[in-house]
Amino acid sequence: MKASFGVASLFAASAYGHTIFQEMYVNGVSQGHLTGIRVPDYDGPITDVTSNDIICNGGINPYHTPLPSTVITVPAGAQVTAEWHHTLNGADASDSQDPIDPSHHGPTITYLAQIPNALQSSVTGLKWFKIQEDGLIAANQSWGVDRMITNKGKVTFTIPSCIPAGQYLLRHEIIGATAYPGAQFYMECAQIQITGGGSTQPATVSFPGAYKGTDPGITVNIYYPTLTSYTIPGPPVFSCAANGGSGGATTTVKTTTTVATTSKTSTSAASTTTAAGTVAQYGQCGGQSYNGPTVCVAPYTCKASSVYCMRQVSTTAQQYIPVFSVAFTGSG
């Protein structure tokens, strides 16, 4: 029975898990529906990691025309929110598959790449670095996509404060891993101008090339059997502090509890001086060898007693906002 359920779940995700990243917010302000984002007319996935379509979509999913003529201004260090919906019509409360069919599970991931001109049509040859990822929390079998659905199609992350100013493409992605070939990749690219910033040059990867069909996070069937861990494809998330870049004001944060997590982080118990008040909702706030910011933006706080950024909702209950990391005790 369990095997049959797993196959049925996989089929449901394959048939219905269609979605498009179609609206972007900068520090909570919408930049407009379909503004500055290279959206396709069709909401289907890319399934070939060796195709140029894996860069910014298009190809088998023809771009909505004309291509956007807007470049969105984003200050370095800003909070950015990507919003997904089932069709280009945007939010639809009557659509049970909006923002994506709930049977679809997997990680959310965000990359940046500098580009000479964010309006140029060619996207080949760019160098990408990862700035966000949210995968599996094994304790409750919840995924980045589940949290996106709960948040009405929105995923929030921080633009690194130390990277150079200039024009970039922001590649935001959902992966449905169902054993390659068959894994589904949904991505769109937003055209942005980063202002301010610093001079840190992150290590980069190429698309195609960053993913292989043999990657554990792509070959795995996430529906059966139950996973105890999941390895998100691609490089590690870039951190300004870990790469010698400026992270803003600093504060001393003392950890008091050793906490273990299921993937990409381990344990930690030390006093650390790190950037203050810069961790976005769902952002990493600790972990072994992690030297980035450990204090969440309001109203979230990092706690050493769990792997979550938490928001107090009453004196007797707490609402947990999952992050893919070990968390530190902190203020903010």
N, C-alpha and C positions, 0 to 999 in steps of 0.2 A: 504493500500500500504506500509506503514511504517513497519508494522509487517512482511509482506512478504519479504521486503528488509532485515530486521534483520535476518530472518531465512535463506535467501540465503547467507548472509555474513557469518553466523555461519557455514553453510555447506561448503562454500568455504574454510574457514580456517581449518576445520576438514579434508577436503580432501587433501589439498595441503600444509599445513603449516609445512613441514618437513625440518629439518636443523641439522647440527652437528658443535659443537665447535671443531676446528681441528688445530688451529695454535695459538701460544702465542708469544708475544713480551715483552721484558724486557727493559724498558727505550728506547723504539722505535726500538729495535733490534730484528728481527725475530729469534726464536729459531729453526725454521725449520718446514716444513709441516708435520703434524702428530707426531712430536717429543715430547715425554714426556707426551702425552695425551692419556687417555684410551678411544679411539673412538670405536663406534660400526660399524659393516658393514652396518647396516640398519639405515636410518635416521628418523625412526618413533618415536612417543612419548611414554612416560610412562603415564598411566592413573590411576593407583592405588597408593594412597598416603600411604597405609599400607604395600606395598611391599618393599623388600630390593632393588628392582631395582630403587627405587626413590633416592638411595644414589649416585651412580655413573653411572647409566644406566646399560647396560648388560641385562642378563636374556632373555626377549623376543626379545631384539635387541642384538644378539651375538656380543661379542667383536671382533674387527679386530685383527687377530693373526699374529705374536706373540704379547703379551702385551709389551708395550714400556719398554726398558731397560735403558732409560735416565732419570735422575733426573735434572730438570732445576734449576740453581742457580739464586736466586732472592734476592738482598739486601733488608733489611727492609727499608721501606720508598720509594721503587722504584715504578715507574709507570709501570703497567702491562696492556697489551691489549689482549683481547680474540677475536679471529676472527672466525666467523661462515660462513658456506657455505652449499648449498643445498645437495651436495653429496661430497664424499671423494675426488673427482677430484679437489676440490678447486674452485677458482673464475672462473666463466663462463659467459662472457658477453652475450652469446647467449641464456642463460637460464633465462626466465622471472621469475622464482621462486628462483633465487639466489640473496642474501643469504637465503631468505625465501620468500614464497609467500606474496605479499604485503597486502593481505586480512587478514593476521594473525596479531593480535595486543595483547599486554600484556606487563608485566614488564620484565626487566632483573635484575638478582640477583647474587651475588657472596658470597660464604662462604669459610672459611678455617677450617681445622681440623689438629691438630698435629697427627702424626702417627709414630710408632717406626721405620718403614722402608717403605719409599715411594714406594718401589718396591714390597711389599707384596701384594698377591692377595686378601686377605680378607679386606673388608672395613666396616664390621659391627662393632658396638660398639664404633665408633668414636664420638667425641664431637665437634660440629660445631659452629662457630660464623660468623655472617654476616658482610661483610666489604663493600658492595656496593648494592644499589638498585636504579632503575629508573623506575617510574611508569607512571601514567597519568598526563598530564597537561590539566586540564579541559578547560582552556580558548580557546585552539585551538584543543582539542580532539586528541592530539598526545601522543604516548606511547614510552616507552623505546625501544621497538622493532622497531618502526618507525625511531627512531634516529640511531639505529644500522644499519638499511637498508640504510639510508642516508649516513652513514659513511662506506659504502661498507663492511658491515658485522662485523665491529669492535666496541668493547666496552672497554673503558679505565677506570681504577680505580687505587687506591693507596694501596700498602701493608702497613698496620700500622707499624709505626716506633718503637713502644714500645713493641711489642710482642716478646717472646723468640725466639732465633735462634733455628733451628732444621728442621726436615723433616715434610712436610705438604702435604695434598692433597688440591688442590684448586678446588672447585666445582662451576662451572659457569652454569647459568640456564636461560631459558626462560619459562614463563608460559603463556599459552593461556587459559584464564578463560571463560568457556562457560557453566556454571552450572554443578556441579559435580553430578553424574559421567559424564564424557565427557570433563572435563578440560584436557588440554594437557601439559605435563611437559617434557621439553627437557633439558638434563644436561649431561655434561661430566666432568671428574676429571683429572686435570693436576698434575703431580708428581713434587714437588718443594722442594728445600733446601733453607730456609731463613737464610741469614747471617746477622751478626750485631744484631740489635734489642735491646730489653730491657728485663724486667722481668714481665710485666703486664700480668695477666692471665684473659682473657675475660670470661664473663658468656657464657655458651654454651647450645646448644640444640642437640637433637638426630634426626637422620633419619633412619628409619621412626619415626614419632612422632612430628616433628616440624610443620607439616601441618595436618589439619583435613579436611575432606570433607565438614564440616559445616563452615569453615572459610569464612568470607565475600568476600575476594579476590579470592576465588575459586568457590563459589556457584553463583556468579554474572554472568549474561549474559552481556558481555561488548559491545555487538553490538546493543542491543535494550532493553529499551529506552536509550536515550543519558545520560551518566553518568555525574554527577557534582562532584563526588569524587570517589576515589578508594583506598582501604586499601590493601597494599602489604602484602602477607602472610609472616609468620615467625617473628622472633624477631627483635628488633631495630638494626640499623647499629651500630657496635662497633666503639667508638671513643677513641683514646688514651687520649686526654685532659680531656674528661668527666670521665675517669676512673683513673685519677691520673698518667697516663703514660707520658713519655717524648715525646714532640712533636717537638723538635728542637728549632731553634732560635725563639724569640718572637718579636712581634711588637704591638703597641697600635693602635687599629682600632676603630674609632668613628662612631657610627651609627647616622643618622640624620633623618631617615624616618621610620615610622611604616608601615610594609607591611604584608598583609595576604595571605595565600596560601590555597590550597584545601585539603591537607592531610598530616598528621603526623608532621606538623609544624604549628605554629600560628603566633604570632607577636613578635616584639622585637624593643627596642629603648634604647640603653645603650652603654657605653664605655667598651670595652673588650680588655684584653691582651691575645693574642692567637698566635699559631704558624704561621710563615710567609711562603708564597709561596709554599704551599704543597697541595692545593686542585686541584685534577685532573679534566680534562674535564668531565662534567656531575656530579662531586662530590658535596656533600652537603657543603654549605659555610655559613650557618647561620640558625637561627630559635630559637624559645623560648627554653630555657634550653640547647641550643647547645653551647659547649665550645671548639669546635675543631677549626682547621685552617679556616681562613676566607679570605685568599688571594690565588687567583688562580695561577696556573703555567702559565707562558707565553705561548701564547699571550692573555690569558683570564683575565678578571677583574670582581670583584663582584661589583654590583651597588645596592644601597638602593632603587632606584626608580623602580626596577622591581624584578621579581623572577628568573633572569637569570644571568649567567656568560656571558659577552659580548665580542665580538671581533670587534674592529673598522675596517671597511673596506673602508671608505671614510669619508669626512667631512660632508656628507649629509645622509649617510646611515649606519646602523649597522646590523651585522649578529648576531642573537641571538642563543646561545647554551644553551638549556633548562637544568635546574637542578631541582630536586624534593625537593626544600627547599626555605625558605626565604633568600634573599641575603643581604649582608652587603656592605656598602661603604668601599672600601679598595684600597690599592695600590698593584702593582705586576702584 
